[in-house]
């Protein structure tokens, strides 16, 4: 499971960034403000990642800090 990525932002869309790590681009869903913050960063970025896997899909969600990721994981883990 992917927990974090350190690399360069090579593409940004409204709620998505692509972070290149050692020649491999990881497509991450995130909030528009997070995408803007990563895209405006100079140099390498550290992205905390939630790797969401289901039977029919996989997705990566990017966060600026661990608190954001922990809150997201609490919400995703809540049933009902």
Rosetta blueprint (number, residue, H / E / L):
1 X L
2 X L
3 X L
4 X E
5 X E
6 X E
7 X E
8 X E
9 X E
10 X E
11 X E
12 X E
13 X E
14 X L
15 X L
16 X E
17 X E
18 X E
19 X E
20 X E
21 X E
22 X L
23 X L
24 X E
25 X E
26 X E
27 X E
28 X E
29 X E
30 X L
31 X L
32 X H
33 X H
34 X H
35 X H
36 X H
37 X H
38 X H
39 X H
40 X H
41 X L
42 X L
43 X L
44 X L
45 X E
46 X E
47 X E
48 X E
49 X E
50 X E
51 X E
52 X E
53 X E
54 X L
55 X L
56 X L
57 X L
58 X E
59 X E
60 X E
61 X E
62 X E
63 X E
64 X L
65 X L
66 X H
67 X H
68 X H
69 X H
70 X H
71 X H
72 X H
73 X H
74 X H
75 X H
76 X H
77 X H
78 X L
79 X L
80 X L
